């Protein structure tokens, strides 16, 4: 067993940060498998503080960007459901010399988020070619949210407040002050969302089963077939919360891929990998929007049909190992197809709005460094073969993906 341990590197899977979409890989590509009978326990700690994202045009924006909207007179008119009240409010609008495009103010918001994923992984070498592994992610997160409003047209606001005091519409001065004082939470309450507030929570993620089969190994290279089944064990994001991190996406995934190692020297390995993930269709509870300018909606279809877009990826990496010192770097290119939604409770055009901005792409770079005691264990100078490493990854570019960097801490034991 000691001799076999010299060839082991502790890479068995590549997991993304956020369920259902693209996330940064947490390990370098590798064709390595465990020797027969050797077991491996790995703990991966993943830390990130999402602050920004790439939008549909590839521009970097803050996560709170959807909370920052202009408030026009037309928005207040749309909030009245009674035609008589709408007509009265339009009359007051003309009375103060305003129109539907007149800007009354703008909402402002700030979202601070901290996410830590703890991923224990257990693997075993079934034989010299085949390794099986299971990963059970648990996500802890903390969100801090602040919202408010900036009054940009105080003269028109005061004039409207005076007109409302004179009566003639169901929108009273007190209601106006409430809605214009905290318009975001007022709208959320109107649509039966939960109020935005700070939160600490822990959620089980989607359990992942991984198989690696080494189809070929020679003196200079190795070729491995990789497959993974992601089970829908994680709790989905709450449809009654505007900001929520789901432990999983609630549906089954199947990943198929290949990995190739080229042993350039005794200490240097160059690796390439490619894979495709099929996200199987299912049904889920979704808020169905009625406008292409906002995803907020009071209407919930608990049985919305969805088919999340499949994911394709390609990776390259290089690793150097010298007497237990490990240094590596890698690049990953990923693409996710658009989602498909449909249902029978509302018009098909409204379900189509759920498909907006669901196509994703990402280019990321990762580096890591670590140390293992395998050579010391072989020489009888250490009690167990272990490995510890630290990695860091950054998103170079993308669309509709979180752009914040991520740090991983990795600890492995072989027995």
C-alpha positions in Angstrom: 0.0 0.0 0.0 2.9 2.4 0.8 4.2 2.1 -2.8 0.8 2.8 -4.3 0.2 5.9 -2.2 3.1 7.6 -4.0 0.8 8.0 -7.1 -2.2 9.4 -5.2 -3.5 12.9 -5.6 -6.6 13.9 -3.7 -8.9 15.0 -6.5 -12.1 13.1 -7.1 -14.7 15.6 -8.2 -15.4 19.1 -9.3 -18.3 20.9 -7.7 -19.9 24.2 -8.5 -20.8 26.9 -5.9 -24.5 27.5 -6.7 -27.0 24.8 -7.5 -28.8 24.9 -10.9 -26.3 27.2 -12.6 -22.6 27.8 -13.1 -20.1 28.1 -10.3 -16.3 28.1 -10.0 -14.6 24.6 -9.9 -13.2 23.8 -6.5 -10.4 21.4 -7.7 -8.1 20.9 -10.7 -8.8 18.4 -13.4 -7.2 15.0 -12.9 -7.3 11.4 -14.2 -6.0 9.9 -10.9 -7.9 7.1 -9.2 -7.3 5.4 -5.8 -5.5 2.1 -5.7 -7.6 -1.0 -4.9 -8.7 -1.1 -1.3 -7.4 2.4 -0.4 -9.9 4.7 1.2 -9.9 8.5 1.3 -11.7 11.0 3.4 -11.5 14.6 2.3 -13.0 17.8 3.8 -13.4 20.8 1.5 -14.2 24.1 3.1 -15.4 26.7 0.5 -15.6 30.4 1.5 -17.0 33.2 -0.6 -18.5 36.6 -0.1 -20.7 37.3 -3.1 -20.8 41.0 -3.8 -21.1 41.3 -7.5 -22.2 39.5 -10.7 -21.8 39.7 -14.4 -25.1 40.7 -16.0 -26.6 39.5 -19.4 -24.2 41.9 -21.2 -21.1 40.8 -19.4 -20.9 43.9 -17.3 -20.1 43.6 -13.6 -22.8 44.9 -11.3 -23.5 44.7 -7.5 -25.9 42.0 -6.3 -28.2 44.7 -5.1 -28.6 46.1 -8.6 -32.2 44.8 -9.0 -33.2 46.7 -5.9 -32.1 50.1 -7.4 -35.0 51.3 -9.5 -36.5 54.7 -10.4 -40.0 55.3 -9.1 -42.2 57.1 -11.6 -45.8 58.4 -11.3 -46.8 55.6 -13.6 -45.6 53.0 -11.0 -48.0 54.4 -8.4 -50.8 54.3 -10.9 -50.1 50.7 -11.8 -50.3 49.8 -8.0 -54.0 50.8 -8.0 -56.3 47.9 -9.0 -59.7 49.8 -9.0 -60.2 51.6 -12.3 -62.0 54.5 -10.5 -59.0 55.0 -8.2 -56.6 54.8 -11.2 -58.6 57.6 -12.9 -58.6 59.7 -9.8 -54.9 59.3 -9.4 -54.3 60.3 -13.0 -56.3 63.5 -12.5 -54.2 64.3 -9.5 -51.1 63.6 -11.6 -52.2 66.2 -14.2 -53.2 68.6 -11.5 -49.6 68.8 -10.2 -48.2 69.0 -13.7 -46.8 65.5 -13.8 -47.1 62.6 -16.2 -46.5 58.8 -16.0 -42.8 59.2 -16.8 -42.2 61.8 -14.0 -39.6 60.4 -11.7 -40.5 60.8 -8.0 -37.5 59.1 -6.5 -35.4 55.9 -6.6 -35.1 52.9 -4.5 -31.7 52.0 -3.0 -30.4 48.8 -1.5 -27.3 47.0 -0.2 -26.8 43.3 0.1 -23.9 41.8 2.0 -23.6 38.0 1.8 -21.2 35.4 3.3 -21.3 31.8 2.2 -19.4 28.8 3.6 -19.9 25.3 2.2 -18.6 22.4 4.2 -18.2 19.3 1.9 -17.1 16.0 3.4 -16.1 13.4 0.7 -15.6 9.7 1.2 -14.0 7.6 -1.6 -12.8 4.1 -2.0 -10.7 2.3 -4.7 -12.9 -0.6 -5.8 -10.1 -2.0 -7.9 -7.0 -0.5 -9.5 -9.0 1.2 -12.2 -12.3 2.1 -10.5 -12.9 4.7 -7.7 -16.3 5.6 -6.2 -17.0 8.7 -4.0 -19.8 10.4 -2.3 -20.0 14.1 -1.3 -22.4 15.6 1.1 -22.3 19.5 1.0 -23.7 21.6 3.8 -24.0 25.3 3.2 -24.0 28.0 5.9 -24.8 31.5 4.9 -25.4 35.0 6.3 -27.2 37.8 4.5 -27.5 41.5 5.6 -29.9 43.6 3.6 -30.6 47.3 3.8 -33.2 49.2 1.7 -34.4 52.7 1.4 -35.5 55.4 -1.0 -34.0 58.6 -2.3 -36.4 61.5 -3.0 -35.3 63.1 -6.2 -38.4 65.3 -6.8 -39.5 66.7 -3.5 -41.7 69.5 -5.0 -43.9 67.0 -6.9 -44.0 64.7 -3.8 -45.2 67.5 -1.6 -47.8 68.6 -4.2 -49.1 65.0 -4.5 -49.3 64.6 -0.8 -51.4 67.8 -0.6 -53.7 66.5 -3.4 -54.1 63.2 -1.5 -55.1 65.0 1.6 -58.0 66.6 -0.3 -59.4 63.0 -0.9 -61.0 61.6 -4.0 -59.0 58.3 -4.2 -58.4 55.2 -2.1 -54.7 56.0 -1.9 -54.6 58.1 1.3 -51.8 60.3 2.5 -50.9 57.8 5.2 -50.6 55.0 2.7 -48.6 57.1 0.3 -46.1 58.0 3.1 -45.8 54.3 4.0 -45.3 53.1 0.4 -42.9 55.9 -0.5 -41.0 55.7 2.8 -40.1 52.0 2.2 -41.3 51.2 -1.3 -39.4 47.9 -1.6 -40.9 46.2 1.5 -44.3 47.8 0.7 -44.3 46.1 -2.7 -43.1 42.8 -1.2 -45.9 42.9 1.4 -48.4 43.7 -1.4 -47.2 40.6 -3.3 -47.2 38.4 -0.2 -43.4 38.0 0.0 -41.6 37.8 3.3 -40.0 41.0 4.5 -36.4 41.6 3.6 -34.3 41.1 6.7 -30.9 39.8 7.9 -30.6 36.0 8.1 -28.3 33.2 9.2 -29.1 29.7 8.0 -27.7 26.3 7.3 -28.9 24.0 4.6 -28.1 20.5 3.3 -27.0 20.5 -0.3 -27.4 18.1 -3.2 -25.5 14.9 -2.5 -23.2 13.9 -5.3 -22.2 10.3 -6.3 -19.1 10.1 -8.4 -17.5 7.3 -10.4 -14.0 7.5 -12.0 -12.8 4.6 -14.2 -9.3 4.6 -15.6 -9.7 3.3 -19.1 -6.0 3.6 -20.0 -2.6 4.2 -18.3 0.8 4.2 -19.8 4.2 5.5 -18.9 3.4 9.0 -20.1 -0.3 9.4 -19.8 -3.6 8.2 -18.4 -7.2 8.5 -19.6 -10.2 8.3 -17.2 -14.0 8.2 -17.7 -15.9 10.3 -15.1 -19.6 10.2 -14.3 -21.6 11.8 -11.4 -25.1 11.7 -10.3 -26.4 14.7 -8.3 -29.4 13.9 -6.1 -32.1 16.5 -5.3 -31.5 16.3 -1.5 -30.9 20.1 -1.0 -33.6 22.5 0.0 -34.6 24.8 -2.8 -34.6 28.6 -2.5 -37.9 29.9 -0.9 -40.2 31.4 -3.6 -41.6 33.7 -0.9 -38.2 35.3 -0.4 -36.6 37.8 -2.8 -33.1 36.9 -1.5 -32.5 33.3 -0.5 -29.7 30.8 -1.1 -30.9 27.3 -1.9 -29.1 24.2 -0.7 -29.9 22.6 -4.0 -32.1 23.1 -7.1 -34.5 20.2 -6.4 -33.9 18.2 -9.5 -31.7 15.3 -10.7 -28.4 15.9 -12.7 -26.2 13.4 -14.6 -22.7 14.4 -15.5 -20.5 12.5 -18.0 -17.0 13.5 -18.7 -13.4 12.5 -19.5 -10.0 13.5 -18.0 -6.5 13.0 -19.4 -3.2 13.3 -17.6 0.1 13.8 -19.4 3.2 13.0 -17.2 5.6 15.6 -18.6 8.3 14.7 -16.0 8.5 12.8 -12.8 7.2 15.8 -10.9 5.1 17.7 -13.4 1.6 16.7 -14.7 -0.5 18.4 -17.4 -4.2 17.7 -17.4 -7.2 18.4 -19.6 -10.9 17.5 -18.9 -14.3 18.0 -20.5 -17.8 17.2 -19.4 -21.5 17.6 -20.0 -24.2 17.8 -17.3 -27.8 16.9 -18.1 -30.3 18.6 -15.9 -33.5 16.6 -15.9 -36.9 18.3 -16.2 -39.3 18.4 -13.3 -41.9 20.7 -11.7 -41.3 23.3 -9.0 -43.0 26.3 -7.3 -42.2 29.5 -9.2 -43.4 33.1 -9.0 -44.7 33.8 -12.5 -43.9 37.5 -13.5 -46.3 39.6 -15.6 -43.8 42.2 -16.9 -40.3 41.9 -18.5 -39.0 44.8 -16.3 -39.4 42.9 -12.9 -39.3 39.3 -11.7 -41.6 40.3 -8.7 -45.0 38.7 -8.9 -47.9 37.9 -6.6 -48.8 34.8 -8.6 -47.3 31.5 -7.7 -47.6 28.3 -9.7 -46.7 25.4 -7.4 -46.4 23.0 -10.3 -44.4 25.0 -12.9 -42.8 22.7 -15.5 -39.1 23.5 -15.8 -36.1 22.2 -17.7 -32.9 23.8 -16.5 -30.3 24.2 -19.3 -27.6 21.6 -19.7 -24.0 22.6 -18.8 -20.9 22.0 -20.8 -17.3 22.6 -19.5 -13.7 22.3 -20.5 -10.7 22.5 -18.2 -6.9 22.5 -18.3 -4.6 22.3 -15.4 -1.0 21.8 -14.4 0.4 20.3 -11.2 3.9 20.1 -9.7 4.8 17.8 -6.9 8.2 17.7 -5.3 8.8 15.7 -2.1 5.3 16.5 -0.9 5.2 20.2 -2.0 2.2 20.7 -4.3 1.6 23.7 -6.6 -1.1 23.8 -9.3 -3.1 26.1 -11.6 -6.0 25.7 -13.9 -8.4 27.4 -16.3 -12.1 26.4 -16.8 -14.5 27.4 -19.5 -18.2 26.7 -18.9 -21.5 27.3 -20.7 -25.1 26.7 -19.6 -28.0 26.6 -22.0 -31.2 28.6 -21.3 -34.0 27.3 -19.1 -37.4 26.3 -20.3 -40.6 27.0 -18.3 -44.3 26.3 -18.9 -47.5 25.9 -17.0 -51.3 26.0 -17.3 -52.3 28.5 -14.6 -51.3 31.6 -16.5 -50.6 32.7 -20.1 -47.6 31.0 -21.8 -46.1 34.5 -22.4 -45.7 35.0 -18.7 -43.9 31.7 -18.3 -41.6 32.8 -21.1 -40.5 35.7 -18.9 -38.9 33.1 -16.5 -36.5 32.2 -19.2 -34.9 35.6 -19.5 -31.2 35.8 -18.6 -30.9 32.1 -17.9 -28.1 31.5 -20.5 -24.8 31.6 -18.7 -21.1 31.4 -19.5 -18.0 31.7 -17.3 -14.3 31.7 -17.6 -12.4 31.2 -14.4 -8.8 30.7 -13.1 -7.7 28.9 -10.0 -4.4 28.3 -8.2 -3.6 26.1 -5.2 -0.7 25.1 -3.0 -0.3 22.4 -0.5 1.7 19.7 1.2 1.3 16.0 1.6 3.0 13.5 4.0 2.9 10.5 1.6 6.7 10.4 1.0 7.3 10.8 4.8 4.8 8.0 5.5 6.6 5.7 3.0 9.9 6.4 4.7 8.3 5.6 8.1 8.8 9.2 9.3 5.1 10.1 9.7 2.2 8.2 11.2 -0.3 8.6 8.3 -0.5 9.7 4.6 -2.3 13.1 4.6 -2.6 16.2 2.4 -3.6 19.8 3.1 -3.9 22.5 0.5 -5.4 26.0 0.0 -6.9 27.2 -3.3 -8.1 30.4 -4.7 -10.2 31.0 -7.8 -11.4 34.1 -9.7 -14.0 34.6 -12.5 -12.3 36.3 -15.4 -15.5 37.0 -17.4 -19.0 35.7 -17.7 -22.7 36.4 -18.2 -25.5 36.0 -15.6 -23.1 34.5 -13.0 -21.7 35.6 -9.6 -18.2 37.2 -10.1 -16.8 37.2 -6.6 -13.6 35.2 -5.8 -13.7 32.0 -3.8 -11.2 30.3 -1.4 -11.0 26.6 -0.6 -9.3 24.7 2.2 -8.7 21.0 1.5 -7.7 18.3 4.0 -7.4 14.6 3.0 -6.5 11.4 4.8 -5.8 8.0 3.2 -6.2 4.7 5.0 
